[in-house]
């Protein structure tokens, strides 16, 4: 009996041991599966209460921010402060010492910085890079010190000094290009702008700005350094403007320069180069937000600078240069439309190109004749806008047309036959918009009706001011007849309504406005108007009868 109990006990213990081993194997397999699938353990199976992960995340983020500031930002700030301190050192007069001495100190510190950057490359790569950039800046200012910041410079020839500075900048940019560093490239381009300003030579400034414009476009296309591209655009326009006001940064008295005129052509060249940057960089053949925004900066900033300089100092050449600017901007608008079917860039270049054409017209013709040409220009805008399929240009052009007309009414002093041009343009514009409404996708009649309303006002008012009072009513009757013929030929009832309304105001005018005419002339006018109204009534009666017969026939069928 005892042996039997011992046997059972031993078997039971063996079974429990085997069961424990199987559970351990099962837990190991589950743990292996969880780790391979990156599964988190089930919270209630853990022995300890789960910790608040958000606290750990906040602590980790705080630590990362602290280490980023302490490790990277302090390194940047430290090197910048160090570089500024050395630059201030170089600007000291160093009396009773050779004039080469300050620059030699600068070069010595530069080589020392390069050495530190080299030996720290393996362990502190980020500090090494910042030091290397600081050394390049120090090399530039040590070279600059050879001519500036001293009453008796070591190099008295400014041309030779600019040559040395340019050589340093070229070496800087080549190193930056080899390292593909936007940080070093930005510094190099900034130092290039400094060299441009200290040269104080017009054509050197324009040519160097052109070269730098091409370089920033190259970097944008090759490396997509968009921020550097924007920086290049703004800096180029700013440097050119600083030259125009006589470069006061060199201590010159502020004044507007009027030579050479070629500076205006360089501005157009900047616009062309920067625009090519947007055209060449887009691989997707569509307009991006960046190209749209930079297109606005390039076109408006460039032409704004061009306009200010030309109006202030080159009034005698306004026609030719603004006509050239208009052609360039409109060509760019066409190119952007063909390549990207661009809405915004095309709008920016086109509307500014039209503005340049307006300036050329105003400069060419005297007041008030140029208003007539501006009026016909609006028709040109509509025709090109239809090709661009730009509803924005169409709407903007209508308001510009109204502003031009109101300015003409105010400034011309008198109404002449030229005023009829505004009515003719309004009628033609409305007809063209109606002809191409499907192309434009205009789902509203508002713009077309607005042009017709302007024409409806202009023609009677112009004849009222131009003709003797006795012939005003006759001219209005003629206008009504023309409107009616247009309604028949174009099968458009809007012209028929314009004819009816013109007849109504003609009646009102004959009753009220012809009291000073001779009785005989008034009788002729009343008889003529009565006959016309009877003819119109008969026409409408026959038309209604015809419509009634057609409706009856269709009902029988």
LUMDO-924302 format. One record per residue (C-alpha): z negated, x, y; residue in one letter; residue number from 1. Coordinates in steps of 0.1 Angstrom, whole numbers, plus 2048, in hexadecimal, padded with zeros to 3 digits. Last residue first. Example, Ala and Ser with C-alpha at 12.3 -4.5 7.8 and 13.67 -1.06 7.14 Angstrom:
<nodes>
c3  c1  c2  type  seq
7B9  889  7F5  S  2
7B2  87B  7D3  A  1
</nodes>
This chain:
<nodes>
c3  c1  c2  type  seq
B50  61B  AA3  X  557
B49  5FE  AB9  X  556
B2B  611  AC9  X  555
B41  630  AD0  X  554
B5B  61A  AE1  X  553
B40  60A  AF7  X  552
B32  62C  B01  X  551
B54  639  B0A  X  550
B5C  61A  B1F  X  549
B3B  61E  B31  X  548
B41  643  B38  X  547
B63  63B  B47  X  546
B54  61F  B5C  X  545
B3A  637  B69  X  544
B54  651  B71  X  543
B6A  637  B83  X  542
B4B  62C  B98  X  541
B42  650  B9F  X  540
B65  658  BAC  X  539
B66  638  BC1  X  538
B45  640  BD1  X  537
B50  664  BD9  X  536
B70  655  BE9  X  535
B5B  63D  BFD  X  534
B44  659  C08  X  533
B61  66E  C13  X  532
B70  651  C27  X  531
B4F  64B  C39  X  530
B4B  670  C41  X  529
B6E  671  C51  X  528
B68  651  C65  X  527
B46  65E  C71  X  526
B55  680  C7B  X  525
B72  670  C8D  X  524
B5B  659  CA0  X  523
B45  676  CAA  X  522
B63  689  CB7  X  521
B6E  66B  CCD  X  520
B4B  665  CDA  X  519
B48  689  CE6  X  518
B2D  69F  CD7  X  517
B0A  6A0  CE4  X  516
AFD  687  CCB  X  515
B0A  69B  CAE  X  514
AEA  6A6  C9E  X  513
AD9  686  C95  X  512
AF2  66F  C84  X  511
B0B  68B  C7A  X  510
AEF  6A1  C6E  X  509
ADF  686  C58  X  508
B01  67E  C49  X  507
B07  6A3  C42  X  506
AE5  6A6  C33  X  505
AEF  68B  C1A  X  504
B11  69B  C13  X  503
B00  6BC  C0B  X  502
AE9  6AA  BF3  X  501
B06  69A  BE1  X  500
B19  6BB  BDE  X  499
AFA  6CD  BD1  X  498
AF6  6B1  BB7  X  497
B1A  6B6  BAC  X  496
B14  6DC  BAA  X  495
AF7  6D6  B93  X  494
B0D  6BE  B7E  X  493
B1F  6DB  B6D  X  492
B41  6D5  B5E  X  491
B4D  6F7  B6C  X  490
B6D  6E9  B7B  X  489
B5F  6C7  B84  X  488
B3E  6D4  B91  X  487
B50  6F0  BA4  X  486
B67  6D6  BB4  X  485
B49  6C3  BBF  X  484
B38  6E1  BCE  X  483
B58  6EA  BE1  X  482
B5B  6C6  BEF  X  481
B37  6C7  BFA  X  480
B3D  6E8  C0C  X  479
B5B  6D9  C1E  X  478
B45  6BC  C29  X  477
B2C  6D6  C37  X  476
B48  6E7  C4A  X  475
B53  6C6  C59  X  474
B2F  6BF  C63  X  473
B2C  6E0  C75  X  472
B4D  6DD  C87  X  471
B41  6CB  CA6  X  470
B22  6E0  CA9  X  469
B36  700  CAE  X  468
B35  716  C8F  X  467
B1F  734  C87  X  466
AFB  726  C87  X  465
B02  705  C75  X  464
B1B  717  C5E  X  463
AFF  72F  C53  X  462
AE6  713  C4E  X  461
AFE  6FE  C39  X  460
B07  71C  C23  X  459
AE5  72B  C20  X  458
AD0  70E  C14  X  457
AE5  703  BF6  X  456
AEB  727  BEE  X  455
AC5  72D  BEC  X  454
AC1  70E  BD6  X  453
ADD  71A  BBF  X  452
ACB  73C  BBB  X  451
AAA  72A  BB4  X  450
ABB  713  B9A  X  449
AC8  732  B88  X  448
AA5  742  B88  X  447
A93  722  B7D  X  446
AAB  716  B62  X  445
A94  722  B47  X  444
A9C  72E  B24  X  443
AAB  74F  B2F  X  442
AB4  762  B10  X  441
AC8  77B  B23  X  440
AE6  77A  B0D  X  439
AE4  754  B0A  X  438
AE2  750  B2F  X  437
B02  765  B34  X  436
B18  74B  B46  X  435
AFB  73A  B56  X  434
AEE  75B  B64  X  433
B12  763  B71  X  432
B15  741  B81  X  431
AF3  744  B93  X  430
AFB  766  B9F  X  429
B1D  75B  BAC  X  428
B0E  73E  BBF  X  427
AF2  754  BCE  X  426
B0A  770  BD6  X  425
B20  757  BE9  X  424
B02  74A  BFC  X  423
AF7  76C  C06  X  422
B1A  776  C10  X  421
B1A  758  C28  X  420
B01  76A  C3D  X  419
B1C  784  C46  X  418
B2D  768  C5A  X  417
B12  76C  C74  X  416
AEE  761  C79  X  415
ADC  773  C96  X  414
AC0  78C  C9B  X  413
AC8  79F  C7C  X  412
AA3  7A8  C76  X  411
A93  787  C6D  X  410
AB0  776  C5A  X  409
AB9  797  C49  X  408
A95  79D  C3F  X  407
A94  77A  C30  X  406
AB4  781  C1C  X  405
AA8  7A3  C10  X  404
A87  794  C05  X  403
A9A  778  BF3  X  402
AB0  791  BE0  X  401
A91  7A6  BD7  X  400
A82  786  BC8  X  399
AA2  77F  BB4  X  398
AA4  7A4  BA9  X  397
A81  7A3  B9B  X  396
A8A  785  B86  X  395
AAA  794  B79  X  394
A9A  7B6  B73  X  393
A7E  7A6  B5E  X  392
A98  791  B4A  X  391
AA7  7B2  B3E  X  390
AC4  7AD  B26  X  389
ACF  7D1  B30  X  388
AF3  7C3  B32  X  387
AE7  7A5  B45  X  386
AD3  7BD  B5C  X  385
AF3  7D0  B64  X  384
B04  7B0  B71  X  383
AE4  7A4  B83  X  382
AE0  7C6  B95  X  381
B04  7C5  BA0  X  380
AFE  7A3  BAF  X  379
ADF  7B1  BC1  X  378
AF6  7CC  BD0  X  377
B09  7B0  BE1  X  376
AEB  7A7  BF6  X  375
AE3  7CC  BFD  X  374
B06  7CF  C0A  X  373
B00  7B1  C21  X  372
ADF  7BF  C2D  X  371
AF0  7E0  C35  X  370
B03  7CF  C51  X  369
AE4  7C5  C65  X  368
ADC  7E1  C6E  X  367
AF3  7FF  C69  X  366
B02  80A  C48  X  365
AFF  82B  C35  X  364
ADA  830  C35  X  363
AD2  80D  C2A  X  362
AEC  80F  C0E  X  361
ADE  831  C02  X  360
ABB  822  C02  X  359
AC7  804  BEE  X  358
AD8  81B  BD4  X  357
AB6  82D  BD0  X  356
AA5  80B  BCA  X  355
AC0  802  BB0  X  354
AB7  823  B9E  X  353
A92  81A  BA0  X  352
A99  7F8  B91  X  351
AAF  808  B76  X  350
A98  825  B6C  X  349
A79  80F  B69  X  348
A8B  7F2  B58  X  347
A9C  808  B3F  X  346
A7A  818  B38  X  345
A6B  7F6  B33  X  344
A84  7E3  B1D  X  343
A92  7FF  B08  X  342
AAF  7F8  AF0  X  341
AA5  81B  AE4  X  340
AC4  830  AE6  X  339
ADC  819  AF9  X  338
AC1  80C  B11  X  337
AB2  82E  B17  X  336
AD5  83C  B1F  X  335
ADD  81F  B36  X  334
ABD  824  B4A  X  333
AC3  849  B4B  X  332
AE6  842  B5A  X  331
AD6  82B  B73  X  330
ABD  846  B7D  X  329
AD9  861  B81  X  328
AF0  84A  B95  X  327
AD4  83F  BAC  X  326
AC9  863  BB3  X  325
AED  86C  BBC  X  324
AF0  84F  BD4  X  323
ACE  859  BE1  X  322
ADB  87C  BE8  X  321
AFC  872  BF8  X  320
AEF  856  C0F  X  319
ACF  868  C19  X  318
AE0  888  C25  X  317
AD9  884  C4B  X  316
AB5  878  C45  X  315
AAB  898  C33  X  314
A87  8A0  C3E  X  313
A70  882  C3C  X  312
A88  86A  C2A  X  311
A93  884  C11  X  310
A70  891  C09  X  309
A60  86F  C05  X  308
A7D  861  BF0  X  307
A7F  87F  BD8  X  306
A59  87E  BD2  X  305
A5B  859  BCB  X  304
A79  85F  BB5  X  303
A66  877  B9F  X  302
A46  863  B9E  X  301
A58  842  B97  X  300
A70  84F  B7D  X  299
A5A  868  B6B  X  298
A3A  854  B6D  X  297
A4A  833  B61  X  296
A5C  846  B45  X  295
A3B  855  B3C  X  294
A2C  833  B36  X  293
A4A  826  B22  X  292
A4E  846  B0E  X  291
A29  844  B05  X  290
A29  820  AFB  X  289
A47  826  AE5  X  288
A6B  81C  AE9  X  287
A80  81E  AC9  X  286
A96  837  AB8  X  285
A7C  840  A9F  X  284
A80  865  AA5  X  283
A76  863  AC9  X  282
A72  886  AD7  X  281
A95  88B  AE5  X  280
A96  86D  AFC  X  279
A73  871  B0A  X  278
A78  896  B12  X  277
A9B  88E  B1F  X  276
A89  879  B3A  X  275
A75  898  B43  X  274
A95  8AD  B48  X  273
AA7  892  B5C  X  272
A8A  88B  B73  X  271
A85  8B1  B79  X  270
AAA  8B4  B81  X  269
AA7  898  B9B  X  268
A8B  8AC  BAB  X  267
AA0  8CB  BAA  X  266
ABC  8B9  BBD  X  265
AA3  8B1  BD8  X  264
A98  8D6  BDB  X  263
ABC  8DE  BE3  X  262
AB6  8D3  C07  X  261
AA6  8F5  C0D  X  260
A97  8F1  C26  X  259
A86  8D5  C39  X  258
A62  8DF  C33  X  257
A47  8C6  C3E  X  256
A29  8D7  C4E  X  255
A06  8E0  C43  X  254
9FC  902  C51  X  253
9FC  91D  C36  X  252
9DB  928  C25  X  251
9EB  92F  C03  X  250
9E0  90D  BF7  X  249
9F2  8FE  C15  X  248
A13  902  C03  X  247
A2B  8F7  C1F  X  246
A28  8D1  C1B  X  245
A48  8D2  C06  X  244
A3A  8ED  BEF  X  243
A1C  8D8  BE7  X  242
A34  8BB  BDF  X  241
A46  8D1  BC6  X  240
A25  8DC  BB6  X  239
A1A  8B7  BB3  X  238
A3B  8AC  BA3  X  237
A39  8C8  B89  X  236
A14  8C2  B83  X  235
A19  89D  B7B  X  234
A35  8A3  B63  X  233
A25  8C2  B52  X  232
A04  8AF  B4D  X  231
A17  892  B3D  X  230
A28  8AB  B25  X  229
A07  8BC  B1D  X  228
9F8  89A  B14  X  227
A16  893  AFD  X  226
A14  8B3  AE9  X  225
A2D  8A7  ACF  X  224
A30  8CA  ABF  X  223
A56  8D0  AC0  X  222
A62  8B4  AD8  X  221
A44  8B6  AEF  X  220
A44  8DB  AEF  X  219
A69  8DC  AF8  X  218
A64  8C3  B14  X  217
A48  8D8  B21  X  216
A5F  8F6  B21  X  215
A7B  8E4  B33  X  214
A63  8DA  B4E  X  213
A56  8FD  B50  X  212
A7A  90A  B55  X  211
A80  8F0  B71  X  210
A5F  8F9  B82  X  209
A69  91E  B81  X  208
A8B  916  B91  X  207
A7B  901  BAC  X  206
A5F  919  BB5  X  205
A75  938  BB4  X  204
A8D  925  BCA  X  203
A73  91E  BE4  X  202
A5F  93F  BE4  X  201
A3A  93C  BEB  X  200
A33  952  BCC  X  199
A0F  948  BCC  X  198
A18  924  BC4  X  197
A2F  92C  BA7  X  196
A16  944  B99  X  195
9FB  929  B99  X  194
A13  911  B88  X  193
A18  92B  B6D  X  192
9F3  92F  B69  X  191
9F1  90A  B61  X  190
A0D  90E  B48  X  189
9FA  92A  B37  X  188
9D9  917  B36  X  187
9EB  8F9  B26  X  186
9FC  910  B0D  X  185
9DB  920  B03  X  184
9CB  8FE  AFB  X  183
9EB  8F0  AEC  X  182
9E9  90D  AD3  X  181
A07  912  ABC  X  180
9FB  936  AB7  X  179
A1E  944  ABC  X  178
A23  92C  AD9  X  177
A02  936  AEA  X  176
A0B  95B  AE6  X  175
A2D  954  AF5  X  174
A1D  940  B12  X  173
A05  95C  B1A  X  172
A20  977  B19  X  171
A35  961  B31  X  170
A17  95D  B48  X  169
A10  982  B49  X  168
A35  989  B51  X  167
A35  96F  B6C  X  166
A16  97E  B7C  X  165
A26  9A1  B7C  X  164
A46  993  B8C  X  163
A32  980  BA5  X  162
A20  9A1  BAF  X  161
A42  9B2  BB1  X  160
A4F  997  BC9  X  159
A2E  999  BDD  X  158
A32  9BE  BE5  X  157
A11  9CB  BF1  X  156
A03  9D4  BCF  X  155
9E0  9E4  BD1  X  154
9D7  9CB  BEC  X  153
9C8  9D6  C0E  X  152
9B6  9B8  C1D  X  151
9AC  9AD  BFA  X  150
9AA  98C  BE7  X  149
9CF  98D  BDC  X  148
9E8  9A8  BD1  X  147
9DA  9BA  BB3  X  146
9C0  99E  BAF  X  145
9DC  988  B9F  X  144
9DF  9A1  B83  X  143
9BA  99F  B7C  X  142
9BD  979  B7F  X  141
9D8  978  B64  X  140
9C5  990  B4C  X  139
9A6  97B  B51  X  138
9B8  95B  B47  X  137
9C4  96D  B27  X  136
9A1  979  B1F  X  135
993  956  B23  X  134
9AD  949  B0A  X  133
9A3  965  AF1  X  132
97E  95C  AF7  X  131
984  938  AEE  X  130
997  942  ACF  X  129
97C  95A  AC4  X  128
961  940  ACB  X  127
972  927  AB3  X  126
977  942  A98  X  125
953  94C  A97  X  124
94E  95F  A76  X  123
971  96D  A70  X  122
97E  96F  A93  X  121
95F  97F  AA2  X  120
96D  9A2  AA1  X  119
98D  998  AB2  X  118
97E  982  ACD  X  117
965  99E  AD6  X  116
982  9B7  AD9  X  115
996  99E  AEF  X  114
978  99A  B05  X  113
974  9C0  B09  X  112
999  9C2  B11  X  111
995  9A8  B2C  X  110
976  9B8  B3A  X  109
98A  9D9  B3E  X  108
9A7  9C6  B4E  X  107
990  9B6  B67  X  106
97F  9D6  B6F  X  105
9A1  9E6  B74  X  104
9AB  9C9  B8B  X  103
98C  9CF  BA0  X  102
993  9F5  BA2  X  101
9B7  9F4  BAB  X  100
9AE  9F1  BD0  X  99
99B  A12  BCE  X  98
977  A0E  BDA  X  97
968  A10  BFC  X  96
965  9EA  BFE  X  95
965  9D6  BDD  X  94
972  9B6  BEE  X  93
965  99E  BD4  X  92
980  987  BC4  X  91
97D  999  BA3  X  90
959  990  B9F  X  89
961  96C  BA5  X  88
97A  96E  B89  X  87
960  97E  B73  X  86
948  961  B7A  X  85
963  947  B74  X  84
96B  957  B52  X  83
946  957  B48  X  82
942  933  B52  X  81
961  929  B3E  X  80
955  93E  B20  X  79
933  92D  B21  X  78
941  90A  B25  X  77
957  90E  B07  X  76
93C  91D  AF1  X  75
923  903  AFD  X  74
93D  8E8  AF3  X  73
942  8F6  AD0  X  72
921  8FF  AC0  X  71
906  8ED  AD5  X  70
91B  8CF  ADD  X  69
929  8CB  ABA  X  68
907  8D3  AAB  X  67
8F6  8B7  ABF  X  66
911  89E  AB8  X  65
90F  8A6  A93  X  64
8E9  8A3  A93  X  63
8EB  882  AA4  X  62
905  876  A8C  X  61
8EF  881  A6F  X  60
8D1  870  A7D  X  59
8E4  850  A84  X  58
8F2  851  A60  X  57
8D0  858  A51  X  56
8C1  83A  A64  X  55
8DD  824  A5A  X  54
8D7  82D  A35  X  53
8B6  81B  A35  X  52
8A6  828  A15  X  51
8A7  817  9F3  X  50
885  80F  9E4  X  49
87E  827  9C8  X  48
882  823  9A2  X  47
8A6  819  9A6  X  46
8B2  7FC  990  X  45
8AE  7E3  9AD  X  44
8C7  7F7  9C3  X  43
8E4  7F8  9AA  X  42
8F1  81C  9AC  X  41
910  822  9C2  X  40
931  825  9B0  X  39
947  844  9B7  X  38
95D  83B  999  X  37
957  85D  988  X  36
932  85D  992  X  35
92D  83A  985  X  34
93E  841  964  X  33
929  860  95E  X  32
909  84E  967  X  31
913  832  94E  X  30
91A  84D  933  X  29
8F8  85D  939  X  28
8E6  83C  939  X  27
8F7  833  917  X  26
8ED  855  908  X  25
8CA  850  914  X  24
8C9  82D  905  X  23
8D7  83A  8E4  X  22
8BC  855  8E3  X  21
8A1  83B  8E9  X  20
8AE  825  8CD  X  19
8AF  843  8B5  X  18
88A  84B  8BD  X  17
880  826  8B9  X  16
892  825  897  X  15
880  845  88C  X  14
85F  837  897  X  13
866  817  883  X  12
870  82A  864  X  11
850  83F  865  X  10
83A  820  869  X  9
84B  80F  84D  X  8
846  82C  835  X  7
822  831  840  X  6
81C  80C  838  X  5
82B  810  816  X  4
817  82F  80E  X  3
7F7  81C  818  X  2
800  800  800  X  1
</nodes>
